[in-house]
Amino acid sequence: MHIDKYEKFFMRVSAVFLGLAIVALVLSVVGHKAALPEPAERIDPELVRSTAPFDEPGLYELDNGDYEAVLVASAWLWDGIDEDFVIPAGSTVHFKVTSVDYIHGMLIPETNINAMVIPGQVTEVEATFHDPGTYTLLCHEYCGAMHHTMGAQFTVE
């Protein structure tokens, strides 16, 4: 079978660009230490609100100066974030999150936080907040008629 020289040229160029794209993808994933969050544990969704630490959601300072944010996602609200949710700039926050009803998404723009929150599955992610300001926590997974209202804000000082 005869292949035109220009077609061979474009096939070779395409193969090189495809190879470069794969190498760039691998390097960016390795360089940014990107990984999918794995479930830390599982809880019966009906028992979430009576199971520690989800029975008392909120922000807690850890012994090493980091913080743990225990959050419960439920129909269109985030339990655990209120006006007292204030983090010092430069702090690392370990988020421990689960849902009691639907699949939700946890997104904090301008950070590396982007995770699925599945009923009864404990999702753990962390971020370091270097810049002071107001951050928004959004649900990015459609969870019903009032999904667009499922957001919360917290402050980094």
N, C-alpha and C positions, 0 to 999 in steps of 0.2 A: 504494500500500500504506500502510495506517495503522499508525503506531507510537505506542503509548501514551506520554503525557508522562513517566511515571515510568521507563519503559524508556529513553526518550531521555536522561533525567537520569542514570541509572546507566551508560549507554553513554558519556556525556561524562565522568563521574567516572572510569570505568575507563580511558578514553583518557588523561586527565590523569595518573593514577597510573602508568600504563605509561610515559608520557613521562618522568615524574620518575624512575622506576626506571632507565630507560636513561641519563638524564643522570647520576644518582648512580653508576652502574656505570662510565661513561666517566671521570668525575672521579676516582673511587677508583683506577682503573687508571693514569691519567696522574699523579695525585698521589703514588702509591706507586711509580711507575716500574716497574710490573709488566711483565715480559716473559718469554716462554718461552725457556729456554736453547736455543741452537743448537749443533749439533755443531761443535767447534773443528777436529776432524780425524777421520780414520778410520784404523784399524789392523786388520790381519788378526787376528782373535781368537786364533788359534793362535800368533801371534808377539808378543802383548802382553808376556809376561814376559821377552822378550829385546829389547824396544824401549824406548829411553830416552824418558821418565824412569820408565816403569813397571817397568823391570828393578830399580829400587831405590826401592820405595814408602816414603813416610815424610813427616815434617814438615821443611821447609827454610826458613831465614830468608833473605829477599831483601835486596838492597842498600838498599832504601828503608825497611826496618824492618817491612814486611809479611811474611807467611808464605805459603808454598805447600805445600799438602797433596796429595801424590800418593797416590791410593788405587786399589787393584784389588779389585773385587768378584768373588768366586767362590763356589761352592757353600757358602753359609752362613757366610761370614766376610769380614771386611774386612782385606785386607793393607795395612799402612801405619799402622795405629793400634795403639800398644802403651802401656806405662806411661811411656815417654819423650815421649809426645805431650802436651806442656804448652805452653800459649799464654799470653803475658802479657795481662792485661786491657787492653782498648782496641785490640787488634791486629786487623787485617783479614787474613783467611785466604782465599786463592784456592785453591779445591778443583779439582783436575784428576783426573777419575775415569773409569774404564772397567771393563768386565766381560770375563771370559774365557769365560763359559759361558751364563748365562741372562740374561733381562731382570731387573734389580733396581731398587729404588727407593732413593733417598737422602733421608732425612728427619732433620732435627735440630730437635726441638720447641723452641718459643720463639725461633726464628730464621726467616729468610726462605729457608732451604735446604729445597727440596722438588723433587727432580729425578729423571728417569728415567736409569738407567744401562744402556745397551744394549751387547751384545757388539761390541767393535771400534770403537765410537763414543766419542770423547773428549768428556765433558761437563765444562764449566767453569762454576762458580758461585762466588760469594764472599759472605762475611758478616763483619761486625765484631762482635767479642765484647766488649761493654762490661762485663758483670757477671761477677765471679769465680764459680766453681762447677764442678760436674761436669755435662757435657753428654753426651747420648746420641745416637748415630748409629744409626738404624734402617733396615732394609729394609722398605719398605711395598708392595712388589710381590711377590705370591706367587711363590716361586722353587723350590718343592719341599717334600718331606716335613719338612725341618728348618728351614724358613723362619722359624719363630718363635724360633729361636736366633740369627738373624743380627742381631747388635747389637754395638756397641762403645761405649766411653766414653772421654772425654778431659777434661782439666782446664784451666780458665782461672784463672790466678792473678793 
